Amino acid sequence: MTTPPSANNAALAQMYIWWSLINLFLAVTAICVTLWAFVQERDLRGELVQVTAARACPQKVIVSAKPPIVDEAFVPAPPQDQAKSGYIGRSGTSIVAAMTLELEALREGRPEGPIEHLRLGSQQVLPPRTIHVVNLWATWCAPCLEELPDFKAMFTRRPDWGDKVRFVPIMLKDAAAPEAAYRDKVMPTAPYKLADRGFNDPLAAILTADEQRTLFKGNLPVTLILDCNRRVRWAQFDKLQGGQFKELEGYIDRFIDEIDDDSPGAWCSQEWPGNGRCEGDENTEKHHSLADCGPLRKISKSPGDPAVAVSVPPPAEPLCPEDSVTLPDGRCKPKLRGDTKVTPHKQPVMATCGNGECNDGEDNTNCCEDCACEAPMVCRQMGAGPKRCLLPGLQKK
């Protein structure tokens, strides 16, 4: 008896279905076996690594560590703001690198000299807790000469500022003699009138070193306002116009308020190297800050004791007229016949200078032959005077 074709087709289809289910089951089983083998192999590899490490290295015992001790002498400075015209920002822009430069300086009341050489960051030039209006100018710059009387007028109408605000003029990119350049110029009273005539204009180079915080763009005049931490908080890279002086006054008043703020964590009470105040361990050899404390001086208590290097900031010098004498207590006395003008900033050369040792009483201001100058300054002769620390290439005009 012959099976109908339809029955054969149904049986064949049923066989294909069963065969497909069997293949699917085998495939799923193979995948599961593969995953199981992979997991087992991974665990085995991990155990093998642990066993190998245990044989190769001794077992380490982890104990709870004490909190690290923070060295307050190395408190990092706050981040800087990007330089721009007008108000720069809360933290301002640092010019700490310029504080070690030695510039030519004329004291107020002595327009004819003698020319001194002082660090820009010295306490005589930039005393702490003071707002400084730094004006970069040149004799060949007509806009510079035009705005100087306006600065004088601003200081004249603000006698309430007193000693909290100082005008700091600096001749820049100008080879003129400072004595002649500053003679008869109408500008605010300035305890020191400065000139940067060093080789390759070192001050201009420092102010342009950071592309993000350039404070000299190649043209004059430039006005920089330094706050209590010697940070530039306000800048103008062109001649100041009438309305801008009123704006400038408002910001100066704001920076004075920061000086008077005695609340915990106040801006002018924070400590870090480069803020202009010789604080903490910054006057020691280990944590010395040249910008804040000046050059190190070696002091020995007795001939048998080893010299100890400490930094002693020079006191702010009194400003007495040319026809008077500075007394030891800082007062000015009219000069009488036979009186000799006292110049505290010029220390006498010690009798032991030149013996190759930095003895008691010697430092790099009165005997740089024995007491090394701070880099990049070098000990060299200036005319007929004694040797002193100067920047390489600085020449007397």
C-alpha positions in Angstrom: 0.0 0.0 0.0 1.5 3.4 -1.0 1.7 6.3 1.5 0.1 9.5 0.3 2.5 12.3 -0.7 0.9 14.7 1.9 1.7 12.3 4.7 5.3 12.0 3.7 5.7 15.8 3.6 4.2 16.1 7.1 6.6 13.5 8.5 9.6 15.1 6.8 8.7 18.5 8.2 8.3 17.1 11.7 11.7 15.5 11.4 13.3 18.9 10.4 11.7 20.5 13.4 13.0 18.0 15.8 16.5 18.2 14.3 16.4 22.0 14.6 15.5 21.8 18.2 18.3 19.3 18.9 20.8 21.6 17.1 19.6 24.6 19.1 19.9 22.6 22.4 23.5 21.6 21.4 24.4 25.2 20.6 23.1 26.6 23.9 24.9 23.8 25.7 28.1 24.6 23.9 27.8 28.3 24.8 27.2 27.6 28.4 30.2 25.2 28.6 32.4 27.8 26.9 31.3 30.5 29.4 31.9 28.2 32.3 35.3 27.3 31.0 36.2 31.0 30.6 35.1 31.9 34.1 37.1 28.9 35.5 40.2 29.9 33.5 39.9 33.5 34.8 39.6 32.4 38.4 42.5 30.0 38.0 44.7 32.8 36.5 43.9 35.1 39.4 44.8 32.4 41.9 48.0 31.7 40.0 49.0 35.4 40.1 48.3 35.6 43.9 50.4 32.4 44.5 53.2 33.7 42.4 53.2 37.1 44.1 53.1 35.5 47.5 56.2 33.4 46.7 58.1 36.3 45.1 57.4 39.1 47.7 56.9 39.0 51.5 53.4 39.7 52.7 52.7 43.3 53.4 50.8 44.5 56.5 48.7 47.6 55.9 48.3 49.9 58.9 46.4 53.2 59.2 48.7 56.1 58.5 48.9 59.3 60.4 47.8 62.5 58.5 50.7 64.2 56.8 52.4 67.1 58.4 51.9 70.3 56.4 54.9 72.6 56.2 53.5 76.0 56.6 56.6 77.6 55.2 55.7 76.3 51.7 52.0 77.4 51.6 51.3 77.8 47.8 50.4 81.2 46.5 46.8 81.7 45.4 46.1 81.2 41.6 46.6 84.2 39.4 44.1 86.1 37.3 44.7 86.8 33.6 46.1 90.3 33.0 43.8 92.8 31.3 42.9 96.5 31.3 40.9 97.7 34.3 40.2 95.5 37.2 42.1 92.2 36.9 40.5 90.1 39.5 40.3 89.0 43.2 43.6 87.3 43.3 45.4 89.6 40.9 48.6 88.9 38.9 52.0 88.3 40.5 55.2 90.1 39.6 57.3 88.4 42.3 60.1 87.8 39.8 60.6 91.5 39.4 61.0 92.1 43.1 64.6 90.8 43.0 65.7 93.3 40.3 68.1 96.1 41.4 67.1 99.5 39.9 68.6 102.9 39.9 66.8 105.1 42.5 66.6 108.8 43.4 65.4 109.7 46.9 62.7 112.4 47.2 64.3 115.8 47.8 67.6 114.8 46.1 67.0 115.5 42.4 70.7 115.8 41.7 71.7 112.5 43.3 73.4 110.5 44.4 71.9 107.6 42.5 71.3 104.6 44.7 70.8 101.0 43.6 67.8 99.3 45.4 65.9 96.1 44.9 62.4 96.8 43.6 61.0 94.6 46.3 63.0 96.2 49.2 61.0 97.7 52.1 62.3 101.2 51.2 60.7 101.0 47.7 57.6 98.9 48.3 56.8 98.8 52.1 54.3 96.1 53.2 50.6 96.8 53.8 50.7 99.7 51.3 48.9 100.3 48.0 51.4 101.2 45.2 50.5 103.1 42.1 53.3 102.0 39.7 53.7 104.1 36.6 56.0 103.0 33.8 57.0 106.0 31.7 59.8 107.5 29.5 61.0 111.0 28.6 60.3 110.4 24.9 56.7 109.3 25.6 54.4 112.3 25.1 51.3 110.6 26.6 53.3 109.7 29.7 54.2 113.4 30.3 50.6 114.4 29.7 49.1 112.1 32.4 51.7 112.7 35.2 50.0 116.1 36.2 46.7 114.2 36.4 48.2 111.7 38.8 49.5 114.6 41.0 46.0 116.1 41.0 44.5 112.8 42.1 46.9 112.5 45.0 46.3 116.1 45.9 42.5 115.7 46.3 43.0 112.5 48.3 45.0 113.6 51.4 43.1 111.0 53.4 45.1 108.2 51.8 48.2 109.3 53.7 51.0 106.7 53.8 48.7 103.9 52.7 49.1 104.8 49.0 52.4 105.4 47.3 53.3 106.6 43.8 56.1 104.6 42.3 57.4 106.0 38.9 59.8 103.8 36.9 61.6 105.0 33.8 61.5 102.2 31.2 63.3 101.7 27.9 64.9 105.1 28.3 68.7 105.7 28.4 68.3 109.3 29.8 70.1 110.0 33.0 67.5 109.7 35.9 68.7 113.0 37.5 67.9 115.0 34.4 64.8 112.9 33.4 63.0 113.5 36.7 64.1 117.1 37.1 61.1 119.5 37.1 58.6 116.8 36.1 55.1 117.4 37.5 54.1 114.2 39.3 53.0 113.1 42.8 55.4 113.0 45.6 57.3 109.7 45.4 59.8 108.6 48.1 61.9 106.9 45.4 62.0 107.6 41.7 63.3 104.6 39.8 64.9 103.8 36.5 65.4 100.5 34.8 68.4 100.9 32.5 69.7 97.3 32.8 71.0 95.4 29.8 68.1 94.2 27.6 65.5 95.9 29.9 65.1 93.2 32.5 61.9 94.6 34.0 60.2 94.8 30.7 61.3 91.2 30.0 59.9 90.0 33.2 56.5 91.7 32.7 56.2 90.1 29.2 57.5 86.6 30.2 54.1 85.1 30.8 52.0 85.3 27.6 48.8 84.8 29.6 49.6 87.5 32.1 51.5 90.1 30.0 51.8 93.4 31.9 53.8 95.2 29.3 52.7 95.2 25.7 55.5 97.3 24.2 53.9 100.7 24.5 54.0 103.4 27.3 52.6 104.6 29.6 51.5 101.6 31.8 49.9 102.0 35.2 49.8 99.0 37.6 48.1 99.0 41.0 49.7 96.7 43.5 47.6 95.6 46.5 48.7 94.7 50.0 50.2 91.4 48.7 52.1 93.2 45.9 49.8 91.7 43.3 48.6 93.7 40.3 44.9 94.1 40.7 44.2 97.0 38.3 46.1 97.9 35.1 46.0 100.4 32.2 48.1 99.9 29.1 47.6 103.3 27.7 47.2 106.9 28.8 44.6 107.4 31.5 41.7 109.7 30.6 39.7 111.9 33.0 36.9 109.5 33.9 39.4 106.6 34.4 41.0 108.5 37.3 37.8 108.5 39.2 37.4 104.7 38.6 41.0 104.2 39.7 40.3 106.1 43.0 37.4 103.8 43.7 39.5 100.7 43.3 42.3 102.2 45.5 39.7 102.8 48.2 38.6 99.2 47.9 42.2 97.9 48.2 42.7 100.1 51.3 39.6 98.5 52.9 41.3 95.1 52.4 44.3 96.4 54.4 42.0 97.4 57.3 40.1 94.1 57.2 41.2 92.1 60.3 38.7 89.3 60.0 39.9 85.7 60.1 41.4 84.7 56.7 41.4 88.3 55.4 43.2 88.8 52.1 46.0 90.9 53.6 46.7 88.5 56.4 47.3 85.4 54.3 50.9 84.1 54.2 52.8 82.8 51.2 56.2 83.4 49.8 56.1 86.5 47.5 53.4 88.5 49.2 55.9 91.2 50.2 55.9 90.5 54.0 58.8 88.6 55.6 56.8 86.1 57.7 57.2 82.7 59.3 60.4 80.9 58.3 61.0 83.0 55.2 63.9 84.8 57.0 65.8 81.5 57.5 68.4 79.9 55.2 66.2 76.8 54.7 63.0 78.7 53.6 64.6 82.0 52.5 62.4 84.3 50.4 64.6 86.9 48.6 61.5 88.8 47.3 60.1 89.2 50.8 63.1 89.3 53.2 66.0 90.6 51.1 69.4 89.0 50.8 70.7 86.6 53.5 73.2 88.0 56.0 75.6 85.9 57.9 75.8 86.7 61.7 78.0 84.9 64.2 77.6 85.5 68.0 81.3 85.1 68.8 84.5 84.4 66.8 84.3 80.7 67.7 80.7 80.2 66.7 79.8 79.2 63.1 78.1 81.9 61.0 74.3 81.6 60.8 72.6 82.8 57.7 69.5 84.9 58.4 67.6 87.5 56.4 67.3 90.8 58.1 65.0 93.2 56.2 66.5 96.7 56.2 64.3 99.3 58.0 62.5 101.9 56.0 64.8 104.9 55.7 63.7 108.4 56.9 63.5 111.0 54.3 65.2 114.2 55.5 65.8 117.4 53.4 69.3 117.9 52.0 70.0 120.7 54.6 69.3 118.5 57.6 70.8 115.6 59.4 69.1 112.2 60.2 69.3 111.5 63.9 69.5 107.9 65.3 65.9 108.0 66.3 64.8 108.9 62.7 64.1 112.6 63.4 65.5 115.3 61.2 67.7 118.1 62.6 68.7 121.2 60.7 72.3 120.9 59.5 74.8 123.1 61.4 78.3 124.1 60.3 80.5 121.0 60.7 77.7 118.5 60.6 78.0 115.6 58.2 75.0 114.2 56.4 74.3 110.7 57.7 73.4 108.1 55.0 72.2 105.0 56.9 71.8 103.1 53.6 75.5 103.2 52.8 77.2 100.9 55.3 81.0 101.4 55.7 83.3 98.9 54.2 84.6 96.6 56.9 88.3 96.3 57.6 88.1 92.6 57.0 86.6 93.0 53.5 88.6 91.2 50.9 90.0 88.4 53.1 87.8 85.8 51.3 85.5 85.2 54.3 82.0 86.8 54.9 82.8 88.0 58.5 80.5 89.4 61.2 79.1 92.7 60.0 79.8 92.0 56.3 77.1 91.3 53.7 76.7 91.7 50.0 75.7 95.3 50.4 79.1 96.5 51.9 81.4 93.7 50.8 80.2 91.7 47.9 83.8 90.4 47.3 83.4 88.1 50.3 79.6 87.8 50.6 78.2 86.5 47.3 75.5 88.4 45.5 72.0 86.9 44.9 71.7 85.5 41.4 71.5 86.9 38.7 73.4 89.9 40.2 77.2 90.0 40.2 79.8 91.9 42.2 81.3 94.7 40.1 82.8 98.2 40.2 80.7 101.3 39.5 82.9 104.2 38.7 85.1 105.3 41.6 82.8 103.9 44.2 83.0 100.5 46.0 82.0 97.3 44.4 78.3 96.4 44.7 75.8 93.8 43.5 74.5 94.7 40.1 72.7 93.1 37.3 74.9 91.8 34.4 75.4 94.6 31.8 74.1 97.4 34.1 76.3 100.5 33.3 76.5 103.9 34.7 75.3 106.4 32.1 
